[in-house]
Amino acid sequence: MRRAFRLLLPVLLLVSPLAAQVVGPARGSLVIMGGGPGGRDVLEKFIELAGGPDAPIVVIPTAGGNPTYDASGPEVDRLRQLGATNLILLHTYDRAEASDPAFAAPIRKARGVWFPGGRQWRLADSYLDTPVLTELQALLDRGGVIGGTSAGATILGSYLARGDTRDNFTMMGDHEIGFGFVKNTAIDQHLLRRNRQHDLIGVLEKLPHLLGIGLDENTAIVVRGDTAEVIGQSYMMVYDNQRTLGDGGRFYMLQPGDKLNLNTREPSRTIEGLRREPWKATTMVASNTPVSTAAGTFDVTVTPQAPDAHTPGSLGRFTLDKIFHGELNGTSVGQMLAAGTPTDGSAGYVAIEQVTGTLQGRRGSFVLQHSGTMNRGEASLVLTVVPDSGTEGLAGLAGSMTITVADGVHSYAMNYQLPVRP
């Protein structure tokens, strides 16, 4: 039983990625800026959070792609012009050098680290899984601040938007892992200035667990724990696939002074026309088949099963029993196979469950397929209706489902299509 619980625990965390977690840094602050030539007030806020003009600040310009950098360059001079006096330049393209603990030593003494712009994949290539990342986290843990602009903003999220080495237009490219200081997010920049306000939508359609954050130039968010506060001169765009604006709008804007709870994804003020409704699917089963949504809660019982020759120590098998309430009303039974790993926060599971009940006043059954992974605390979960699995009144059903857990309550949201009855 102890083995079964050890395997089940990461899976329970996986299927409730929004429950009881801090999205931003538990300690310290982030200043995430959307690029632009201005932003004086944003940089002044960064210097203030670092401890003032005399605080030790490390500047890491690697995203820029220059062959070499020196302390008299514009990447450092921009902060110096605003009064910062204790600035240190840190840069390498050599992962072997970045992997030497001595290279990251300046960060241990710093109160702030700033990432200028360029291409975010260069930062990932140089510093992911090196002591640099370890020391950046330690800086936050002791109450410091990490900031960045443009590429230096995007790298601070968990999903690396525009991370392709070929161009800066491809949203989902050959680099997809950011530093992850803001969990379950994709961050984009230069939003309105470069007409990018629709670009994050495709990312969230493929990775619906993410929160999309878009920042216009000379605008930033200050992130502490689960709170993001907008500062600067323009707007922050929020992309949440469980909220719709007006007649199908997929993002809304927050202005300087507004705040967003990154965990509950609730803005601090009422946004006219914003409602809790999943995005409608962009594909159709047929031209005359409308897209519908269903939402509600469910109760679930997960029961460990005895291991056998096909479930070695790293695998666990479980049965699922659910009761759905709300617009989908019924029950389900299924089985789950979970895999644990020696790394804390990494796990995976697959499951199949057959749902029997009533949807849109039509009774029948269908099969849901689960595929979930957790990569060192970053969760991804997809639930899809198996094609042609619908029976009786639910024959021809197509769609997908998302699930969340908040305050111990399991909720579902379903985008689906049912053929129109003749």
N, C-alpha and C positions, 0 to 999 in steps of 0.2 A: 504493500500500500504506500509506503514511503517513496518507492521508486515511481509509482504512478503519479503521486502528487508532484514530485520533482519535475516530471515531464509535462504535467498539466499546467503548472504555474505560469511558464512563459506564454503558453497558448492563451490562458485567461487574460494575460496582459495584452496579447496581440489583438484579441477580439474586442477589447475596450480601450483603444488607443487614446481616447480623449478623457479617460477617467483618471482623476487624481494625479496628474502629472504637471510639472511646471514646463511650459513651452519654451520660455526664454531662460536666461541664467538665473539660478536660484539666488545667487549673490552677484554683485557687480552690475554693470550696465553695458548696453550696446547702443551705439549711435550709427544708424544705417541710413545712408544718404543716396539719393537717386541721381547723382552726378551733377554736372553743370559747373560753370565758371565762377558762380557766386557762392552762396551758402556761408557767408561770414558768421551769421548767428548760429548756424549748425556747428561750425568749427569752434566757435567760442564756447558753446555748450560742451563739446568734447573736452576742451582744455579745462573747463571748470570741473567736470566729473573726474578728470585725471588728478585733480588736486591743485590746479592753478598754474600760472606761467612757469614756475620753477620745478614743476613735477617732471620726473624722468619719463619721456615718451619715446617709444621706438616706432620708426616709420619703415614699413616693408613695401617697397615699390615694385616687387617682382612681376605683378600683372602687366606692367608697362612694356616689357619686352626689349628694353634697351640692352645692349651688350654689357654695359657697366653703369654704375650709379655712384655719385659722390654726395657728400653732405651739403654741397652748395647748390644742388639741383632744385627744380621747381617743386618736386614732391615734398621736400623738407621745407623749402623757403615759404610755402604757403602758410604753414603753421608758425614759422618764425615771425612773419609779418604781423601776426596776431598776438605776439608777445611771448610765445613759448621759447624758453631759453635753454632747456636741457633736452636736446633732440639727438637721437642716435639712429643711424641708418643700418638696416639689417637686410641682406639680400644674397641669394644664391639661386642658380638654376640646377645645381648639382645636389641630387638627393643624398649622395654619400656625405657631403658636407653638412646638409641639413639634418642628417641622422646622427651626427656627432653631438652629444649633449653640450659640449662647449660652445657650439654655434649659437644655441638658444639662450646662453647665459645672460645676455642683456635683458631679455624679457623677465628674468627672475627679479631684476631690480626695478623694473618699470612699473609705473602706475597707469600707463595707457599705451595702446598699440593702434596705429593708424595704417589702413590699407588704401593707397590711392588707386586710380582706375587703370584700365587696360583690358586684358582678357583674363577672365576668371579661371580658365583651365590651367594657366601657367602657375597660379597659386596652388591649385590641386596637385599638379605634377610635382611641384617642389616640396610641399609641406604636409600633405596628408600622411597620416601614420608615421610621423616623425616626432622627435622631442619638441619641436616648435609647437605643434598642436597641444601637447601635454602642458607646456609652459603657458600657452594662451589660456587654457582652462584654469590653471593654477592662479593666473592673474585675476580672472573673474572671481575665483573662490576667495581671494583676499580683498575683494571689493573694488577692483580696478575696472577700467573701461576699455572696450575694444570698439573701434569704429572703422568705417570704410565708405568709400564713395564709388558709384558705378560698379565696375567689376569687384571692387573691394566691399561692396554691399551684398552682391549676389552670393559671394562665397560664404557669407555668414549663415545662410540658410542651409537646410538639409539636402534639398534637391537642387542641383546646379543647372538652372535654366541658362540657355544660350551658351552651353559648355562645349560646343563643337569646335574643333581646331580648324575647320575649313572656312567658317564664316561666323558672323555674329547675328545671323538671321535665324538659323536653325535652333528651335527651342529645346528639342530633345536630341542631343547629339552624342558624341563619343566620350564625353565626360559628364557624369550625372550625379556625382557625390560631392556635396559641399562640406564645410567644416561643421555644420550641424549645431551651431550655438542657438539657433531658433528651430526647434524640432518641428517636423512635419510641415515644412513650409518650402515654397519656391518664391524667390525674390527677383523681381525684374526692375529695371531702372530706365531713366530718360523717357518715361511713359508718354506724356502728352507732347513733349518737345519733338519726339521722333515717331509719333503716331503709333505707339506700341500697345495701346490700351486693350486690344482684343487678343494679344498674342498668348497670354497665360491661359486662355480658355481651353485650348487644345491640350495643354499639359494636365489640367484638372479633369478633363474628360477621360484621359487615360490613367491618371493617378488620383482618384476622387477623394482619397483620405487627406490630401494636401490642402493647406490654406495658401492661396495665392496672394502675394503682397506686391503691389506695383507702386513705385515712387517716381514722381516727376522730379525734374531738375531743381536744385537748390531747396530741396525738401527732404526731411528725414523723419524717422521714428526713433524715439528713445525707448529702449526695451529694458524693463526690469521685471523679472519673474514673468507673470502672465499678462502684464500691462504694456501696451505700446501706445505712446503719446506722439502725436504728429506735431512737428515743429518746422519752421522754415517759411517758404513763400508760396507754395502751391498745394498739391493734393496727394493723398495716398489713395490708391485704389485697392479694394478688398474683393477677392474672388473666393466665394464659399459655395460649393455646389449644393448646399442644403438651404440656400437663401436666394430668392428671386426678387428682382426689382421691377415693379410695374408689370408690363406685358412681356415677360420673358427676359428681362435684363439680367446679365450674368455677373455684373460687378456694380459696386457703388463707391462713392467718394467720401473721404473724411478730410476735413480741413484742419489747419493748425489750431491746436488746443483740444481737438477731439481725441478720444482714447478708444482703444479696442482691447477687449479681453481675449487674448490669444487662445485661451483654453475653451471657454464657452462660445467664443467668436461673436460676442455681443458688443455692438458699439455703445459708447457712453451716452449718445443722444439718439432720439428717434429719427430715423431716416424715412421720409415720406415715401410710401409705396413699397418699402422693403417688407417682405414677409417670409416666414419660415416655410419654404416650399422647394423641394428638390428641383434641380434643373431638368427641363424636359429633354428627352433623348433627341439627338440630331439625325438618327437614322430611322427609317420606317420599315415595318414588315411589308406593307403595301401602301400605295398612295392614298387609299381610303381608310387606313387604320390609324385612329387618333392615338396620341401618346397620353397616358394617364399616370397619376401618382397615387400611392397608398402609403399611409403612415400609421404607426401605432406602437404598442409595446408588446413584449413577449416574456414569458417565463421559460427558463431553461434548466434542465437537469443533465449534468454530465457525469456518466458513471464509468469508472475505470474497469477494463476487462483484463482477465488473467492473461499473462504473456504466454506465447507459444513459440514454436520453432521459427516462425516468420516475423516475430517481433523481438529482435535482440535488445540489449540494454539501452541503446540510444533511442529506441522507438517505443511509443505507447499507443494502445488502442482503446477507444472510448465509445460508448453509445450516447446518442443525443435524443432527448425527449423535450419537445417545446409545445407551448400553448400560445398562439398568436391572438392578440386583442386589437381591435380597431378596424381599419378599413380592410385588412386581411384578417379573417376570423376563422381559426381552425387549429389543427395540431400538426406536428411533424415527428417523424422518427428517422434516425440516421446513424451513421458511424463516422468516426473521425480517427485519423492516424496522425500522430504528432511526433516530431523529432526535436529532442533537446541537444544542446551543444555544451562544451566546457566553457564557452565564452558567455559571460553574464549578459543577458538581454538579447541573445541571438537564438532563434528557434523557428520552426515552421510547422504548418499543418495543412492537410487536405481533408475534405469531408464531403459526403453526399447525404442529403436528407430529402425524404419525400414528404411534401406538404399536402394535406388534405383539408379543404375548407371552402370558404366562400369569398370571392373577390369580385367587386363590381356587381354584386347580386347574382353571380354565376357560380355554381358549385362544381367542383371537380378536384383534380390533384395535379401537381407538377413536381419536378425535381430541381433542387437547388444544389449547385456545385460551389464549394468553397476552395479558395487557394490563398493562404496567408503566410507571410514571412515577417520576421523581426530581425533587423540587422543592427545589433548593438543598441537596441532601444528604439530604432526607427521602424515603425510598423507599416505594412502594406497588406491590405485585405480586399479581395475581390469575390463577390458572390454573384453568380450568373444563373439564370434559368436555363437548364439544359434544353437545347432546341428540340422541338417536337415531343417534349415530355408531358405536355398538358393533356388531360383527359376530360371527357364529358364536356361540361360547360366551359372549361378552361383549355380546350383543345386549341392549338395555335398560339398559346401564350409565349411571349418573348419579353425579356427584360433583365434587370439587374437590381441588386439590393445593397444598401449600406446599413451597418449596424453601429450603434454607439451605446456606451454605458455611462451614465452620470448619476451620482448619488445613489448607486445601487440599482437603478432602474434601467433595464434593457429596452432600447428603442430600435425600430427599423424604419427605413424609408425606401420605397420601391418605385422605380420608373419601369413602366411596362406597357405592352400593347396587346390587345385582344382583337382578333378579327371581328369586324362588325357583323352582327347576326343579320341574315337576309330577311 
